[in-house]
Amino acid sequence: MSRSFFIQTVGCQMNVLDSELLAAELCRHGHETAESLRCADIVLFNTCSVREHAEEKIYSALGRLKNAKDYNPRKIIGVVGCMAQKDGQLIFRRAPHVDLVVGPGRFHRLPELLDAVAKGRGPCLDVSLDRADGDKRAVRESFVPFTPWRDGPVRAAPHQAMVRIMSGCNQFCSYCVVPGVRGPEQSRPAVEIIDEIRRLADGECLEITLLGQTVNSYKDVSGRKTIVLADLLEMIDAVEGLRRVKFVTNHPRFMTGALLEAVRDLPKVSPYLHVPAQSGSDSVLRRMKRGYDAAAYREMIDRIRLTIPGAAVTSDFIVGFCGETEEDFQRTADLVRSARFKNSFIFKYSPRPNTKAAELYADDVPDSVKRRRNNELLAIQNAVSLEDNRPYEGRTVEILVEGPSKTARKRNDGSSQLVGRTACDRIVVFHGPRELIGRIIPVRIDKVDAFTLFGSYGNSMNAG
C-alpha cells in the first residue's frame, strides 16, 4: 500500500545524505513524498547525537506529535539514525506514541519495518550491536552499509550530489559518540563508488562531495591493489562530465603528502580541506584522544600551504572541554590566528553518554565560561575570515550556482538573488536569472564580509 512520507533531518551532511537515500528507498517501494510533516502518513526523524541540544529538539518535536497520533492512530512515527542507535528503547519510554526506532546500520530494513507497523506488528526496534556486545566481526556485520541508488528528484539539487565512500569510525575520540552509533570503519569498493559517480555525471551532476567520518583514512582492500583516497580521487577526476570534487571530513593524522599532491595536481579536485583541530592545547588534545599534538597540526597546515598555495582550510573547535584552563583556551586562540582558516565551526562542549570523556572527566568548565570562550574564538575567526576575503574585492571568480539565496527563499517572492560557491568553497551572493542555477559562471566580486562574497554577473560586471 502506497503511503506518503516526510523526513525531518537534524545533523551533519552524513545525515542529509542518509535522508536522501532513505527517501529513494521508500520511493522505490511505492511510497510518495509529502509536502509537510502534518499531511504525511509516515513521519521520520533522522537524528543526530553529537550534541545534547540536537537530541532534545527531537524529543520536543515528538512531544508535539502526540496529539496528531491520537487524532490519527494510523499515522506512523519513526526515529531513525544516530539517536535511535544510542537511545534505543529509551525513545519508546519517553515517547510511547513512536512506532519504530531504527539505527543507521539497519536502514536497509526500513521498508520492511514500516510494513510491519502498518499491519499492527509494532512498535519495532532495530539497532546494531553495541561494540561491547559482540566480537569485531559480529559488530561489523550488524552495521550494514546503506548506499542505494538515488534518482535525481530526491536530491536537493540535480547538479550536486553527496557520495558516501566510507562509513563508521575507528578513532574513538574521548568526547565522540560516532564510533558507537555509526559502527566500525568500512570503506566502499572503489569500483562501486566510480559507478555511482558516473551515473550521477550522466545525469548532469557537476559537483560531488565525498563523505566519510574520517574520509582521508579511506582504504579499499577488496581487489588486488589497495586503493587509498589519493588513488580514488585520480579515478574520479577521469569521469567525464564531472567538474568539481570535494571531500569531508579529514583527520589530521591521515593528511598524507600523496593526498595533498592529488588535490594540487588533479584539475577537478577543489583546493578545499576541512581538517578539524578541536583544540590548540596539547593537554586538552591528549584528554580528547585526538592522536596528535598542536605542533603536528601546525606542521600539517604548513605542508598544506606549501603544497597547495591558496588552499582554503576550515576547522572545528570544542571550547570548554573537561579541564580546559584559560591558558589552554589561549593556545587554541593562537592557533586560529596563525592557521588562518577560511572559517571554523565552534561548539561548546557537552558531555555525551557512553564516551570516555563523560566516564573519566568532570565537566568542570562553567557554562558562562564556555559561552564567553565560544564568542571570543568566533570573533577571532571572523576577523581572520574578513581579512582573508578582502583581496577578493574587484576579482572575478568562477562559481557553481546552487540556487536562490537564503534571503530569496525567505521572501519567496521570485527574487533574483542567487548563491553559489567558488572552487575553494567561498559563498558568493549575486543577482541574476534563475536559469543560471546549475551552471558554472564568472562573477565579479564587489564587496565582502567575513562570511560572504557579494558579486555582479553579466552586464553589471562591466558597469562603471
N, C-alpha and C positions, 0 to 999 in steps of 0.2 A: 504493500500500500504506500502510495506517494504521500510524503509529508513535507511541510515547509520547515526550514531550519534557519536559525540565526546564531552566529558565533561571535561572542564578545571576547576580545583579546586583550590581555594585560601582559606587559613584559617586553622582552628583547626581540630582536629580529628573528631569533630562532622560533619564538612563539608565533610571530606573524607568519613565518613560513609554515609552521605546523598547522595553523588555521587554514591557510590556502590548501594544503594537502588534505586536510580533513574535509574541506568543502568539496574538493574534487572527488574524493572517495564517496561522499554522500550523494553527490550528483550522479555518479556512476551507478549507484544503487537505486536510482529513480527518484530521489528526493529533490526538492527545489529550494533555492534561497528565498528568504523572506526579507522584506524591506526593513522590518524593525523587530525588536525583541517582543513587543506587545502582540504582534499578529502572528508570530511563529508558533508552529505546533511543537517544535523542538528548540529549546534554548540551551546552548552550551557555553560555559565559561572556560576559556582556555587560560590557564592561570600561571602565575609566577610566585616563586618562594624566596627569591633573593633577598627581599626586604619585607619586614612585617607589615608595613603600610599597604603593600600590594595585596596581601592576604586579607587584611581587614576590609579593604574595598570590596573584595569578592563576597565575604560573609555579609556585609551590609546589603549588597545587591541581591544576594539570595534571600535575605530577610524581606526585602521589598516585593519579592515574587510570591510570597506565601499566599497572599490574597488571590493572586491570579491563578494559582494552583487550586485553591479552594473553589474558585468560580468555575474552573475548567480542569477537572481531575485528569483529563486525557492529555493535558499539556505535559510534555516530558522535559525535565530539568536535569542537566548534567554538569558535573565539574570534571574537567579533564586537564591534563598537563602536570606541571611540577608540584603544585599544591595538592593535587589529587594523589600523587605518588607519596608525598610526605605525610599528609594527614589521614588518608585512607578512611577508616570507619569514623574518625572524629567528625568528618563532614556530615555524615548521617545523623550523628548525635546533636550537632549544632544546628543543622537544618534538616529536620526529618522529612520535609517535602521533596528533597532531592531524590532523583530516581536512579542515577548512576554516577559512579566515580571511576575514572579511567586514567591511569598513568601514561606518560609519553612513550614508554616501552611497549604499550599494549594497544596503541591506536589502531592497529590493523584489525582489531576485533570490534571496533565501534559500531559498524552497521549491524553486526550480529547481536550485539548487546542492546541496541535500540529496538530491534525486532522483539527481543525477549521482554523488554519493558512494556512495549505496546501490547503484547499478549498476556500481560498481567503477571509476569515472572520476576518482576523487580522487587526491591531495589537490587542493582547489580554493582559489584565491586570487582575491578580487575586492575591490579597493580603488579609491578615486577618484584622480584625478590629483593629484600634488603641485602646489602653487600655482606652483612654478617650472618645471613641466614642460609648460606649455601656455599659450595665450592665455587671457584672462579668460573668454571665452565657453566655451571647451572645458573649463576647470576647473569653471566653474559647472554646466555640463551633466553633468559626471561626478558631482556631488553631487546625487542625485535626492531631492527631498523625499519623506518616507515618513509618510503620515498615513491609513492605512486605518481604516475604522470598527471600533470595539471594541464587542462585546456586553458586557453587564454582568458575566458571570462572570469575565472576565479582569482586571477592575479590582479593586483591593484592597477597595474599599467602593462599593456602588451609589449612595450618596448624595453621593459626592465624585468628582471627576474632574480630571485634568490635561489641558489642551488646548494643543498647540503652535501658536503663532501665527507663529513665525519660526524659522529655523534658521541656523547659521553665525554668523560674527563677522568684522567688518572693523576691529577696534580695534588688534590687534597689540601688546598689552601685552608688554613685553620678556620676561617670565617665563612666558608662557602658550602652551600648545600648541594651544588650541582653534581658532584660525583655520586651522591646518594639518589638524587631524583632523576638524573639522566643516565646513570649507569657507567660501566667501563667504556673506555675509549674504543671506538670501532670505526675504521676507515672504509669508505665505499671503494669498490674496484674502479680503477681509472677508466676502464672501457665503458662502464655503466654511466659514469659522470659525463664522459665525452659524448655518448649517445644522447643523453638528456640535453646537453648544451647545443648539439647540432639541431635537434628538433626545435629547441627554443629559437635558435637563429633562423631556421627555416620559416618560423612563424613571425619574423620581423623583429625579434628581440635584439636590441643593440647593446645592452649592458647587462652583465651578470655580476652578482656578488656571491662569492663562495663563502659558505658558513661552516664554522666549527667552533666548539668551545675553546680549543687551542688549535686554531686552524693550521698554524705553521708546524705542528707536530704530525701532520698528515703523512701516512706511510701505507702504501698498498703493497702487500706481500703476496697477493693472490696469484701472480704469474711468475715467470722465470726471473724477471728483473724487478728489484724493489723500486717503487716509484714514490718519490717524495714531492713536496709541494712545488719546488722549482721545476721538476720534470713535468708535473701536471700543468703548470702554467704555460710551459712551452707547447704542450699538446693543445691546450685551449686556444693559444694565440694563433694557431693554424686554422681554426674553424672559420669558414667563410661566412661573411655577413655580420659577424660579431665586431663591435667597435671598441668596447671597454670591458675590462675585467678588474674587479676589486676582491679583496678577501679580508674577513674579520672572524674572530678576534685573535690576535697574535699573543704569544707568550714570549717574554724576553729571552728565555733560555734556548729557544729554537730559532732565533733570528740569525740564520747562517749566512756566510758570505755568498754561497751559491744562490740563496733566495734573493738577497739584495741585488746581485748581478742580474738575475732574471727580471726583477722589477725595472732595473735600469735599461736592459737591452731589448726587452720584448715590447714592441710598439703599442700593443693593445692593453698592457697591464698598467693601471693607474699608479702614479707615484704617490700613493696614499697608504699609510701604515698606522693602524690602531694598535698600540702596544701599551697596555695598562702597566703603570708603575706601582700604584696603590699607596706608596709612601716613599719619602726620601731618607728615612731613618733606618739604619742597619738594625737597631734593636727591635723596631716595630716590624720590619721585614722578616726577621727571624721568628717573631711570635706569629706572624701571618703564615709562616712556612712557604714563602714565595720561591725559595731556592736560588736567590741571587742577592747581592748587596747593592748599595747605591752606586758604588764605583763601577760595578759591572753594568748597571743600567746606563750610566753616563757614557761608558765606553761603547755600548751598543748605539747610543744616539750619535756619537762621533762617527762610528762606522757608517751609519745611515747617511749622515750629512756628506761624508767623503765619497761614498759610492753613488749616491743619488742626489746631486745638488738640486735644491728646490723642492725636495720631497716634503709633503705635508704629513706630520706625525701628530697623532692625537693620543690621549691617555685617559685613564681612570684613576681616581684617588678616593680613599676612605679616610675621613678625618674622625678623630675621637676614638680610634681603636684602643682596645684594652691597654692601659698603662702608658698611653701616648702623653709625653710631657710637652711643655711649651718648647723646649729645645728640639724635641723630635719634630714638632709641627714646623718650626722654623727651617729645619733641614728640608722638609717637603716643599715649603715655600721657595727656598733657594733653588730646588730642582726645577720647579715650574718656571722661575725666572730665567734660568740658564738654558733649559732644554728648548724653550720657545715652541711649545706645542701650538698647533693650529687652534685647537680647543681641548678642553678637558671636561670630563664628566665627573662631578664631585658629589660624594654621598656622605652622609653621617652614618657612622657605624651603628648597626642594630644587631644584637645577638640572635643567632639562628639556632633553633633546637637541633640536637644531634650533630653539632660541629665541635671540633676540638677547642675552638676559642671559647665557646659557651661552657664547655666542660672544665677547662683548665684555668681560665682567667676571669677576673671580675670586670664587669662593665663599669669601670670606675671613673670615666670622664663625664662630668655633668652635662646634661643636655644643653644648657645655656652656653657652655664652652664649645660643645660640638657645633652649635649654630654659629657662634662667633668665628670659629676657625673655618667653617664652610664658607661664610660670607667673605672672610679675608682672602682665602685662597681663590675664590671666584673673582674677586676684584683684581687680584694679581694676574690671573689668567686673562681676564677681559682686557686689561691694559696691554698685555703682550699681543693678544689677538688683534686689537685695534692697530697697534704699531706695525704689525706684520701685514695687515690688509692695506695700509695706506699706499704702498708702492703700486697697487693695482689701479689707482685712480689715473684715468687717461689711457690705460692699456685696453687692447681688445683681446678677449679671451673666447675660447670655444666652450660652449656649454651644451649639455643634453637637456632639452626642455622637458620637464617632468609633468607639468600641469599647472592649473591655477594656483596662485599663491594662497597662503593661509587667509590673508585679508579678503581675497576674492571669494574664497569658499565660504567665509563667514557671512559676507554680504549676500552671496547667492543672487547677484543682480546682473550676471553676464559681464562683469568687469574684465578688462583685457589684461590685468596684471598677472603675469606668469612667473614661474620659478623654475630654475634649472641648476645644474651643478657643473663646475669645471672638472677636468680630469683629476685634479688634486682635491676634489670633494668640497670646494668652497661653494656656498649657496649664493646664487645670483637672482635678483628680482628685477623684472623689467616689464614694459608694456609692449604687447604685440598680439597678433591674431592667434586664436586658439588652434588654427591649422598648423602652427609650429610645434605643437605637442608631439613628442616622439622623434623630433629631428635634432641633429647636432648643428648649431649655428654660431656665428660670431656675434658677440655683444660687446659694446664699448662700455667700460666702467666709468661712471660719472662721479660717484661718491661711495663711501664705505662707512660701516660701523664695525664694532667688534665681532658681530655675528654674520653680517650680510654684505654682499657687494650689490650696489644698485646701478643698473646699466640702461643702455639705449640700443635699440635694434633697428636696422633698415635705414630709411631716410633720415631718421632722427640722429643716426650716428654721424651724419655729415653736417648737421645743423651747427651753426656758429663756428 
